[in-house]
Amino acid sequence: RNNKRGAIDNKLAPILSRIGLDSQQWLTMAQQFENCFSTFVGNETRVRQACEQLGYKRPTGVGQAKRLLVA
């Protein structure tokens, strides 16, 4: 029901489209999550921000973020 709390409007695009993933990207991340992300999870910008905030000299996980997530 559309008036029910938490209901998702049927007019919205599918969730994967809204977050910028295709179904193959999602499947890879869901099935191989720990292999895909050894440190941080997020797009390239967020991974770089996390590394900077924590004082990492070299950002880790940026390559995977570029391949799997939209920046």
Sine and cosine of phi, psi and omega as CSV:
sin_phi,cos_phi,sin_psi,cos_psi,sin_omega,cos_omega
0.00,0.00,0.70,-0.71,-0.02,-1.00
-0.93,0.38,-0.45,0.89,-0.02,-1.00
-1.00,0.03,-0.02,1.00,0.00,-1.00
-0.98,0.22,0.66,-0.75,0.02,-1.00
-0.83,0.55,0.76,-0.65,0.02,-1.00
1.00,0.06,-0.02,1.00,0.00,-1.00
-0.91,0.42,0.62,-0.79,0.02,-1.00
-0.98,-0.18,0.80,-0.61,-0.02,-1.00
-0.87,0.49,0.79,-0.61,0.00,-1.00
-0.90,0.44,-0.31,0.95,-0.03,-1.00
-0.99,0.17,-0.25,0.97,0.00,-1.00
-0.95,0.32,0.50,-0.87,0.08,-1.00
-0.92,0.39,0.38,-0.92,0.05,-1.00
-0.82,0.57,0.51,-0.86,-0.10,-0.99
-0.84,0.55,-0.67,0.75,-0.01,-1.00
-0.89,0.46,-0.61,0.79,0.06,-1.00
-0.91,0.42,-0.66,0.76,-0.03,-1.00
-0.92,0.40,-0.50,0.86,0.01,-1.00
-0.99,-0.16,0.08,1.00,0.13,-0.99
0.98,0.18,0.47,0.88,0.04,-1.00
-0.90,-0.44,0.53,-0.85,0.18,-0.98
-0.99,-0.13,0.19,-0.98,-0.12,-0.99
-0.89,0.45,-0.54,0.84,0.01,-1.00
-0.94,0.35,-0.65,0.76,0.06,-1.00
-0.87,0.50,-0.71,0.70,-0.02,-1.00
-0.88,0.47,-0.70,0.71,-0.02,-1.00
-0.88,0.47,-0.70,0.71,0.03,-1.00
-0.86,0.50,-0.74,0.68,-0.02,-1.00
-0.91,0.41,-0.63,0.77,-0.03,-1.00
-0.93,0.36,-0.63,0.77,-0.06,-1.00
-0.99,0.13,-0.46,0.89,-0.09,-1.00
-0.80,-0.61,0.63,0.78,-0.13,-0.99
-0.79,0.61,-0.77,0.64,-0.06,-1.00
-0.93,0.38,-0.48,0.88,0.06,-1.00
-0.97,0.24,-0.53,0.85,-0.03,-1.00
-0.96,0.26,-0.60,0.80,-0.11,-0.99
-0.76,-0.66,0.97,-0.23,-0.02,-1.00
-1.00,0.03,-0.36,0.93,-0.01,-1.00
-0.80,-0.59,-0.98,0.21,-0.08,-1.00
-0.94,-0.34,0.44,-0.90,0.05,-1.00
-0.88,-0.47,0.79,-0.62,0.03,-1.00
0.36,-0.93,0.09,-1.00,0.04,-1.00
-0.95,0.31,0.12,-0.99,-0.10,-0.99
-0.82,0.57,-0.69,0.72,-0.02,-1.00
-0.87,0.50,-0.73,0.69,-0.03,-1.00
-0.92,0.38,-0.62,0.78,0.02,-1.00
-0.90,0.44,-0.70,0.71,0.03,-1.00
-0.88,0.47,-0.65,0.76,0.03,-1.00
-0.88,0.47,-0.70,0.72,-0.01,-1.00
-0.89,0.45,-0.69,0.73,0.01,-1.00
-0.89,0.45,-0.67,0.74,0.01,-1.00
-0.90,0.44,-0.70,0.71,-0.02,-1.00
-0.89,0.45,-0.54,0.84,-0.03,-1.00
-1.00,-0.06,0.03,1.00,0.07,-1.00
0.98,0.21,0.37,0.93,0.06,-1.00
-0.92,0.39,0.72,-0.69,0.03,-1.00
-0.96,0.27,-0.53,0.85,-0.01,-1.00
-0.77,-0.64,0.84,-0.55,-0.02,-1.00
-0.92,0.40,0.79,-0.62,0.01,-1.00
-0.98,-0.21,0.61,-0.79,0.05,-1.00
1.00,0.00,0.02,1.00,-0.04,-1.00
-0.93,0.37,-0.63,0.77,0.01,-1.00
-0.86,0.51,-0.72,0.69,0.03,-1.00
-0.91,0.41,-0.64,0.77,0.02,-1.00
-0.87,0.49,-0.67,0.74,0.03,-1.00
-0.89,0.45,-0.67,0.75,-0.04,-1.00
-0.95,0.30,-0.60,0.80,-0.17,-0.98
-0.97,-0.25,-0.44,0.90,-0.08,-1.00
-0.82,-0.57,0.51,-0.86,0.04,-1.00
-0.97,0.23,0.74,-0.67,0.00,-1.00
-0.99,0.17,0.00,0.00,0.00,0.00
